[in-house]
């Protein structure tokens, strides 16, 4: 997808439409997420874009409406809209997401807006890692109840939730100064190794996400998946709280 993104018909149409509608108010369009990492099982719909606009006034948003609605009408995710000011301010609020985008993205139009993004504060990142993992697990419990034990719904729930959890895992690895693999499966494995958790259930869900079922029932796999994530919540307290100390030790050893 990295090689083909600029030539994707829907992306070409969106950028062309935004250019016509906004002119110089369109500063940049950036591809991020699974497609930018070449880890998109559904490459045609995993097209996540960040659009940087000169301002986010209602007039500018209204002018951008038509091309964005055409994009969304193709069942594609609505782009994330930023201005230079809101992007700079978001680094403290969304350090996991912006750290993930900064690590792996492709500029499709304009100058790279991540090149001048402020450095992410480790304390903000630590707090979001802990909060987000607990919140995502809470949502998973709620969705499990709604799924009523149906295999198709459980499969969909695991496949759809997996990227959100792995984004948090990459944030934890980044907090430690560890290497952060681009692929979701590799990031999950690296986190599990660092946190002392069995990676097998997460690996099975990653294979399922890529259309490779292991033969286990969805109920059995979900039980293992849920148990692993529950252990991750238990482990993350120690995992994220020892990160600042580890970072200080690394800095003190530097020449």
N, C-alpha and C positions, 0 to 999 in steps of 0.2 A: 504493500500500500504506500510506503514512503515514496517509491519511484513514481507511482501512478496518481498520487493525490491531486496534484495540480491539474491533471487531465481528466479527473472524474467529472462526468457531465453535470451532476448536481452541484458540485463545488464550483465549477466554472460558471454555472448559471447564477449561483448565489453571489459570487464576487462581482460578476459583471453587473448584476442588478443593484448591488450595494454601491458600486462605483457610480452608476447612473443616478441613483437616488441621492447620494450623499456627497459626491465629489471629494473635496479635500478633507471633509469631516471623517472619512474612512481612513484610519491610520494603519491598521494591520488586521490580518486574518491568520489565525494559528490553528493547526491541527494538533490535538493532544489525545491522550488516552490509548486504548488498545490498538487502534489503527496506526498511530504514530510509533508504537513499539513493535509493530508487526506481530501482534498477538491478538488479532481480532477474528474469532471464529465466524462471525457474521459481518464481514468487512463492508458490505453494502449499507448496513444500518449502524455500525459502530463508528460513525463519523462525528466525533465531538470537536466542536470549534469554539475558539475564543475570538471574539470580534472586539477590536479596540477602536473606539470612536473618540473624536475630539472632545465631545461632551455628551452627557446623557439627559439633555433637556427633552421635554415632551415633544418639541418640534422635531428634533433629530430622531427620536424613537418613532414618531409617526411617519417620517420619511423612510425609515428603514423597514416599516411594517410589511409592505407588499413582497419584497424579495424574501424576507424571513418567513412569511406565511407560506410562500410557494415551497420553500425548503422543508418546513414542518409538514406540509401537505404530502410530502413524499415519505412520510413516516420516519423522518430523521430527527435526532434530538435538537431541541432549540438551542441555538448558540448562546454562550455566556457572554454578556455584554459588559464591557469595562470602558472607562476613560482612563487616561494616565493617572489622574488623582485617585480614583477608586481602586485601581490596580495596586498602587503603592500602599494604600491603606489596608488592602486585603491581606497583605503578607502576615499581619499580626493576628487576623481573624481566621484565615483559612490556610495555615502553614502546611498542612498535609497536602491539600489539593494543589496549591501553588508550587510547593516543592516538587511534587510529582510532575507537574507540567514543565517546570524549569529543567528537570532532569532529562525529559524526553519530549520534544515537540518539533514541529516542522512549520516554518513560516511560509505561508502560501501567498501572502500579499503584504507589502509594506516592510517596515523595519521590525526587527525582533523586539517585542515589548518586554520580554523577560530579561534582556541583556542589562537593563538598568533597574531591575526590581530590587528593593532593599533586601539585605541579608535576613534570612529567617531566624528569629530568636528561638533558642533551644527551649526556653521555659514555655513559650507559647506552644511550641510543637509538642512538648511533653504533655501539657494539659489536654491538648486536643486528641492526642493518641489515646489517652486513658478514657476521656469522655466519649469519643466516637466509638470505640470498641464496645463499651457498655451499652451505648444507645443502639448500635446496630444489632447486638445480640437481643436486646429487648424487642426490637422490631421483628427479628426472626421468630421469636416465641409467638408473637401475636399473629404473624403470617402462618405459622404452623397450625394454630387453632383453626384459622379460616380454611386451610387446605383440607381439613377433615380426613387426613390419612390417605388421600388419593395419590397414586403413584405419579400421575402426570403433573399434578400440582406440586408435589414434593420435588420432583425433578426440576420443574421450572423455578421453584423457590431457591434451590441450591445453586443452580446455574446463574440466576440473576443476582444473588447476593454475594457470590464469590469475589467478583472484582472489587466490591466495596470493602470487603475485609482485607483483601490483599493490598489495597491502597493504604490502609492503616498500617499493615505490616511493613510496607516500604517506609512509611513515616517513622516507625520505631527503629528500623535499621539505619535510617538517615540520622536519627537522634544519637545513635551510638557511634556514628562515623564509620559504620560497616559499609561494605560494597552493597549496592542496591541493584539487584538484577532487574532487567526491564520486564521480563515475562512474569505474568501473574503466578504461574505455577512455581517458577524458580524463586520468586520473592516469598511465597508461602513457605517453601522448603527452607530458605535461609532464615526466616523468622523462627520457625519451629526448632531449627538447630540451635539458634542463639538462646531461645527460651526453654529448651529442654522438653519439647513436646513432640509426640509421635506425628510425623508429617503424612503418614499413609492415607488417612481419610481425606485430607485436603487434596492430595495428589489424585485420589479417585474422583473427586468432584471436578478437578481440572480436566481430567480425561473425559469425563461425562460432558463437560462444557465443549469439548472438541469432538463430540460425537462418538466417543469410545467407551461404551458401557462395559462394566466389569462382570456383569451377570448377577450381582447382588440385587436384592429388592430395594426399591427406593426407600422404604421404611427403615430397613437395616442401615443403608448408607446414610440416611438423614440422622439416625441416632448416633452414628460414629462421628459425623460432621459436627453435630451439635455438641457432643461431648468434648471434641477437640477445641471448639471455639470457647466452650465454658472453661476449659483448662487455660486457654489463652488469657481470658479475663483474670483468672487467679494468678497467672504468672506475670501479667503485665505490670502489676504494682511494683514488684521487685525489678522487673525489666526496665521500666521507664524511670524509676527513682534512682537507680544506680548509674543512669546515663550521665547526669551532670558531673558526678564524681569522676567517672571514667574520662569525661572530656577534659576535666581539670588536670588529671594525671597525664593525659596525652600532651596537653599544652605545656606542662611543667617539664616534660622530657624533651621538648623541642629545643633545638639550639638557639 
